[in-house]
Amino acid sequence: MSTKILGIDIGSYHVRAVIAEHNDEGLKVIGFGAEKAQGVKKGAITNIELASQSVKNALKNAQMVAGTRYDRVVVSISGANTKSIDSSGVVNVPSHEIGISEIERAMQMADHYANIQSDYEKLHVLPHSFKVDEQENIEDPLGMNGSRLEVQAHIIIAQKSLLSNLRKTINLAGVNIDNIVLSGYASAISSLNDDEKELGVILVDIGSAISDIVIHSGNSIIHNDSLAAGSLYITQDLSYAAKTPLQKAEEIKVNYSSLMQSSANLIEVPLLGDEGKSGEISLDVVSKVIYIRAEEILTMVRDMILEYQKKKNSDFVGIGVVFTGGMTKLEGFKELASMVFDKIQVRIAKPKALEGLYEVMRDPSNSCAIGLCMYGAGCFTPYEIDSEKKMRYKGEHLSKPKINFQNLYSDEVSLKNDNQNFTTTQNGENFGIESRATVDVKDDLLDISDIKHEKQPGKIKMFWEKIVKNMF
């Protein structure tokens, strides 16, 4: 059975909606819509009604392309509206074997002891290092033996008021949120490869007004930050230099995006304040304006990374810096970034190659939106406590209880519920999956709409009544 996942990326210039279908074969992008963002400034909601209309329009376009609705919704929040702290937690392991429950308890302790202001809410609790007894720097302690488990976690937080406004905006558009995800985290999911995550890398997603910075090491995030600058500043500079409206300046940036261009050729532009008249600007000036602002933004990003290294007394850059986002589409961007980040490997990343709408996945502007869909499909860090305070881990769907429908007509089907663990048996033999997962009707354990069409309604009805009785 497939799940339709909707990813909504609320940027300062565009709202992007991506619908992806997730099944046993993988993830396929089936719908995309974009709308100019209104009521949004520097990643924050400034007008709920206008922002909601932008979300509604982007979603409408995505649904028209996909031809279907969605089952799960994941929404981004800009790094400019978040903070982060580090915390640790320690628990004993009475059974001397570390399972999911022990890892979860350790993470909850790190969550509990984190010094969070009362007006802030936790978005992600991301463990990046474990210690079992005296053995340090363990990436994944699952299944290991030990009597003591310690975790170092990176916790991302946001102001409750900002999150409340975000939720109201999405709800007003007729959508209920399942998860809120840091935009840089989502971009990392869609843009980084496994080697980069394991060896450590710095991801920079340069958006229109905000540049998100995420440092990935040991398959998890160890630092995140943001810069209040992006490609929109190039548009504003071009508007000022050419004395032309912002919309025309954006067209110039997109159509004449080379950073290395030198030409005396002139292009005609409407004049700001009197679009009935026109002026001219040379391509040489356009190129210089784009180059100067792009270099300035890259230099500020580099300085923020150097400041982090100084603060942590570390020269960590991992295997290099990966750039994504709309600004990376500028011709010559990689060469400029390599010059600014001297002696550091630079890569320009597009979202991972999934099935479906090729043109959507090849556009680095969509890295965050596609990453949100991937997050909804389970492509998160090995362990985390998410925005809904739920423990998430790789392969969690494999632990959900399942029912073998081939055995529904057995005379000896029984269901047992003990501390949220259950097994199904036939003729005394176990054919189900034992799990700590909570039984949830929404997990499609049994579709009531299908039951009424079965040839043996009596036995199916009895079986369903047993499920309901034990659930409540």
C-alpha positions in Angstrom: 0.0 0.0 0.0 1.3 3.5 -0.9 1.3 6.7 1.1 1.0 10.1 -0.5 3.3 12.6 1.3 2.9 16.4 0.9 6.0 18.6 1.6 5.4 22.3 2.0 8.4 24.6 1.9 7.5 28.2 2.9 10.3 30.4 1.6 10.6 34.2 1.6 10.1 34.4 -2.2 8.2 31.2 -3.1 6.0 28.6 -1.4 6.7 25.2 -2.9 4.5 22.1 -2.6 5.7 18.7 -3.6 3.6 15.5 -3.5 5.4 12.2 -3.5 4.1 8.6 -3.4 5.9 6.2 -1.1 5.5 2.4 -1.4 7.7 -0.7 -1.1 9.5 0.2 -4.3 10.6 3.7 -3.1 9.6 7.3 -3.4 8.2 8.9 -6.6 7.5 12.6 -7.1 4.0 12.9 -8.6 3.0 16.5 -8.0 4.5 20.0 -7.8 3.2 23.5 -7.3 4.9 26.9 -6.6 3.4 30.2 -5.7 5.0 33.6 -5.0 5.1 34.0 -1.2 3.0 36.7 0.3 2.8 37.4 4.0 6.3 35.9 4.6 9.4 37.8 5.4 12.8 36.3 6.1 11.2 32.9 6.6 8.7 34.1 9.2 4.9 34.5 8.8 4.0 38.2 8.8 0.4 37.9 7.5 -1.4 34.7 8.2 -4.2 35.2 5.7 -1.9 36.1 2.8 0.6 33.4 3.6 -2.2 30.9 3.8 -3.5 31.9 0.4 0.0 31.3 -1.1 0.1 27.9 0.5 -3.4 27.1 -0.8 -2.5 28.1 -4.3 0.8 26.1 -4.4 -1.1 23.0 -3.0 -3.9 23.4 -5.6 -1.3 23.4 -8.4 0.5 20.3 -6.9 -2.7 18.4 -6.6 -3.7 19.2 -10.2 -0.5 17.7 -11.4 -0.6 14.7 -9.1 -4.3 14.0 -9.6 -4.7 12.9 -6.0 -4.8 14.0 -2.4 -2.2 13.4 0.3 -2.1 11.3 3.5 0.8 12.9 5.4 2.0 16.5 5.6 5.5 17.8 6.5 6.2 21.5 6.6 9.5 23.4 6.8 10.6 26.1 9.2 13.4 28.5 8.3 16.6 28.2 10.2 16.4 31.9 10.9 13.5 31.2 13.3 15.3 28.5 15.3 18.0 28.1 17.8 19.9 25.0 19.0 21.6 23.7 22.1 23.5 20.6 23.0 22.5 18.3 25.8 23.3 14.8 27.2 21.5 12.0 28.9 22.6 8.9 30.8 20.5 5.7 31.7 21.3 2.3 33.2 20.7 -0.8 31.1 19.4 -3.5 33.5 19.2 -6.2 30.9 22.7 -5.4 29.6 21.4 -5.4 26.1 20.6 -2.0 24.4 17.4 -1.9 22.5 15.2 0.9 21.1 13.6 1.5 24.5 17.0 2.2 26.1 18.0 4.5 23.3 14.7 6.3 23.7 15.1 6.7 27.5 18.6 8.1 27.0 17.3 10.6 24.5 14.4 11.6 26.8 16.9 12.3 29.5 18.9 14.6 27.2 15.6 16.2 26.3 14.6 16.6 30.0 17.9 18.1 31.1 18.1 20.6 28.1 17.9 24.2 29.4 15.1 25.5 27.2 13.3 28.8 27.8 9.6 28.5 28.5 8.6 30.3 25.3 10.5 27.9 23.1 9.4 24.5 21.8 11.6 21.6 20.7 11.5 20.6 17.0 14.2 17.9 16.9 16.2 16.0 19.4 19.0 14.5 17.3 21.6 12.2 19.0 25.0 12.4 17.3 27.2 10.3 19.6 26.7 7.5 22.1 28.8 6.1 24.9 28.4 2.5 26.2 30.1 2.1 29.5 33.6 3.4 28.8 33.5 3.0 25.0 33.1 6.4 23.4 32.1 7.8 19.9 29.6 5.0 19.2 27.3 6.0 16.3 24.7 3.3 16.8 24.5 1.3 20.1 21.5 -0.8 19.1 22.1 -4.4 20.0 25.3 -3.7 22.0 25.9 -5.1 25.5 26.6 -2.7 28.3 25.3 -1.5 31.7 25.3 2.2 31.0 24.2 4.2 28.0 25.1 7.9 27.4 24.0 10.1 24.5 25.1 13.5 23.2 22.2 15.2 21.4 21.8 18.3 19.3 18.4 19.9 20.1 16.7 22.4 17.7 14.2 24.7 19.1 11.8 27.5 17.9 9.6 30.1 19.6 6.2 28.8 20.4 4.6 31.9 18.9 6.3 31.4 15.5 5.3 27.8 15.4 1.7 28.7 16.4 1.6 31.2 13.5 3.0 28.6 11.1 0.4 26.0 12.2 -2.5 28.5 11.9 -1.3 29.5 8.4 -1.3 25.8 7.2 -4.6 25.0 9.0 -6.2 28.0 7.3 -5.2 26.6 4.0 -7.2 23.5 4.9 -4.2 21.3 5.8 -3.3 19.5 9.1 0.4 19.2 9.8 2.0 15.9 10.8 5.5 17.2 11.2 7.5 20.4 11.2 11.1 20.1 10.0 14.1 22.5 10.0 14.5 23.5 6.4 18.3 22.9 6.4 17.7 19.4 7.8 15.3 18.7 5.0 17.7 20.0 2.4 20.5 17.8 3.8 18.2 14.7 3.5 17.7 15.3 -0.2 21.1 16.6 -1.1 23.8 14.7 0.8 25.0 11.2 -0.1 25.8 8.5 2.5 29.6 9.0 2.4 29.2 12.7 3.1 26.9 12.1 6.0 29.2 9.5 7.5 32.5 11.3 7.0 31.1 14.7 7.8 30.2 17.7 5.6 28.9 21.2 5.7 25.7 21.8 3.8 24.7 25.4 2.7 21.3 26.0 1.2 21.2 29.5 -0.2 17.6 30.5 -0.6 16.1 33.9 -1.5 16.4 35.7 1.8 17.9 33.1 4.1 20.9 30.8 3.8 20.7 27.7 6.0 23.9 26.1 7.2 24.0 22.6 8.6 27.0 20.6 9.7 26.6 16.9 9.4 28.9 14.4 11.1 28.4 10.7 12.0 25.1 10.5 10.2 23.5 13.3 12.3 23.4 17.0 12.6 25.9 18.5 15.1 25.4 22.2 14.3 23.0 24.4 12.4 22.9 28.2 11.7 21.5 30.7 9.3 22.5 33.8 7.4 20.0 36.5 6.7 21.1 36.9 3.1 20.3 35.1 -0.2 19.7 35.5 -3.9 16.9 38.1 -3.3 19.6 40.6 -2.4 21.0 40.2 -5.9 17.6 41.0 -7.3 17.3 44.1 -5.1 20.8 45.3 -6.2 19.9 44.8 -9.9 16.7 46.7 -9.3 18.6 49.6 -7.8 21.4 49.6 -10.5 19.0 49.4 -13.4 16.3 51.6 -11.8 13.8 48.9 -12.7 11.0 47.1 -10.8 11.9 44.0 -8.7 10.1 41.7 -11.0 12.1 42.8 -14.0 15.3 42.7 -12.0 14.5 39.0 -11.1 14.0 38.2 -14.8 17.4 39.8 -15.6 19.1 37.8 -12.8 17.6 34.5 -14.2 18.2 35.2 -17.9 21.7 36.7 -17.5 23.0 34.7 -14.6 26.6 34.4 -15.5 29.1 35.5 -12.9 32.0 35.6 -15.4 30.3 37.5 -18.3 31.8 40.6 -19.7 29.9 42.4 -22.4 29.1 45.9 -23.5 25.8 44.8 -24.9 22.8 46.7 -23.5 19.4 45.4 -22.5 16.3 47.5 -22.3 14.4 47.7 -19.0 11.2 49.4 -17.8 11.9 52.3 -15.4 10.9 52.1 -11.8 7.9 54.4 -11.1 7.2 55.0 -14.8 7.0 51.7 -16.6 5.8 53.5 -19.7 9.4 54.6 -20.2 12.5 52.5 -20.6 16.1 52.6 -19.8 19.2 50.5 -20.5 21.8 48.6 -18.5 24.9 46.8 -19.9 25.4 43.1 -19.4 28.8 43.9 -17.9 27.1 45.9 -15.1 24.6 43.0 -14.6 27.5 40.5 -14.3 29.4 42.7 -11.8 26.4 43.3 -9.6 25.6 39.5 -9.4 29.3 38.6 -8.8 29.9 41.2 -6.1 26.8 40.2 -4.1 27.3 36.4 -4.6 30.9 36.8 -3.4 29.8 38.8 -0.4 27.2 36.1 0.6 29.8 33.3 0.2 32.3 35.2 2.3 29.8 35.7 5.1 29.0 32.0 5.0 32.7 31.1 5.2 33.2 33.5 8.1 30.3 31.9 10.0 31.8 28.5 9.6 35.2 29.8 10.8 33.5 31.4 13.8 32.0 28.0 14.6 35.4 26.3 14.3 36.9 28.9 16.6 34.2 28.5 19.2 34.5 24.7 19.2 38.3 24.9 19.0 38.1 22.7 15.9 39.0 22.9 12.2 36.2 20.6 11.2 35.1 20.9 7.5 34.6 17.1 7.0 35.1 16.3 3.3 34.0 19.7 2.2 31.1 22.1 1.6 28.0 21.1 -0.4 25.9 24.0 -1.8 22.3 23.8 -2.9 19.4 26.2 -3.3 18.3 28.5 -6.1 21.4 30.7 -6.0 23.6 27.8 -7.1 22.0 28.0 -10.5 24.1 31.1 -11.3 26.6 30.3 -14.0 30.1 30.2 -12.5 28.9 29.7 -8.9 31.0 26.6 -8.3 34.2 28.4 -9.5 33.4 31.4 -7.3 32.7 29.2 -4.2 35.9 27.3 -4.8 37.8 30.5 -4.8 36.2 31.8 -1.6 36.5 28.4 0.2 40.2 28.1 -0.8 41.6 24.5 -0.5 38.2 23.1 0.6 36.3 20.8 -1.7 33.1 22.3 -3.0 30.2 20.4 -4.6 26.9 21.8 -6.1 24.0 19.5 -5.2 20.6 18.9 -6.7 18.0 16.7 -5.0 18.6 13.0 -5.2 17.4 11.3 -8.3 14.0 9.9 -7.5 11.3 8.5 -9.8 8.8 10.9 -11.2 8.9 14.5 -12.3 12.5 14.9 -13.5 12.5 18.7 -13.9 11.3 19.2 -10.3 14.1 16.9 -8.9 16.8 18.5 -11.0 16.1 22.0 -9.6 18.2 22.8 -6.5 15.5 25.3 -5.5 13.4 22.3 -4.6 15.9 20.6 -2.3 14.0 21.4 0.8 10.5 20.5 -0.4 11.7 17.2 -1.7 13.6 16.6 1.5 10.4 17.1 3.4 8.8 14.3 1.4 11.8 12.1 2.0 11.5 12.8 5.7 7.9 11.8 5.7 8.9 8.5 4.0 11.4 7.7 6.8 14.6 9.2 5.5 15.6 10.9 8.7 18.7 10.5 10.9 19.0 7.0 12.6 17.3 8.3 15.7 15.4 11.4 16.7 12.5 12.8 18.8 10.4 14.7 16.3 8.3 17.9 16.5 5.4 15.9 17.8 7.5 14.5 20.6 7.5 11.0 19.0 10.5 8.7 18.9 11.6 8.0 15.3 14.2 5.6 14.1 15.4 3.9 10.9 13.3 0.9 10.0 10.5 1.8 12.5 7.9 0.7 9.9 9.3 -2.8 10.2 8.4 -2.9 13.8 4.7 -2.0 13.3 2.4 -5.0 14.0 1.0 -6.6 10.8 -1.8 -9.0 10.2 -1.6 -11.8 7.7 -4.8 -11.5 5.7 -4.5 -15.0 4.3 -5.3 -16.3 7.8 -8.3 -14.1 8.6 -10.7 -17.0 8.1 -9.0 -19.3 10.6 -11.3 -20.7 13.3 -8.5 -20.2 15.9 -7.4 -16.6 15.3 -6.7 -14.9 18.6 -5.5 -11.5 19.5 -3.6 -10.6 22.6 -2.8 -7.1 23.9 -0.3 -6.9 26.7 1.5 -3.6 27.3 1.0 -2.6 23.7 2.6 -5.9 22.5 0.6 -8.3 20.5 0.9 -11.5 18.5 -1.5 -13.2 16.2 -1.6 -17.0 16.2 -3.1 -19.8 14.1 -3.4 -23.3 15.4 -1.0 -22.4 18.2 1.8 -21.1 15.9 3.0 -17.5 15.8 2.7 -16.0 12.4 2.5 -12.3 13.4 5.1 -9.7 14.5 5.7 -8.9 18.1 6.1 -5.2 18.6 6.1 -2.4 21.1 4.3 -0.1 18.6 0.9 1.2 19.5 -2.0 -0.3 17.6 -3.4 2.5 15.4 -6.4 2.2 13.1 -4.7 4.8 10.8 -1.9 2.3 10.1 -4.2 0.4 7.8 -4.2 -2.8 10.0 -7.7 -3.4 8.7 -9.9 -1.4 6.3 -13.5 -1.4 7.5 -14.7 -0.4 4.1 -13.4 -3.7 2.7 -15.0 -5.8 5.4 -18.6 -5.3 4.4 -17.9 -6.9 1.0 -16.4 -10.1 2.4 -18.2 -13.4 1.8 -17.9 -14.4 5.5 -19.0 -11.3 7.3 -19.7 -13.1 10.6 -16.1 -14.2 11.3 -14.6 -11.0 10.0 -16.9 -9.0 12.2 -15.9 -11.2 15.3 -12.3 -10.6 14.5 -12.7 -6.9 14.1 -14.6 -6.7 17.4 -11.7 -8.4 19.2 -9.3 -5.8 17.8 -11.5 -2.9 18.9 -12.1 -4.4 22.3 -8.4 -4.8 23.0 -7.5 -1.4 21.6 -9.9 0.4 24.0 
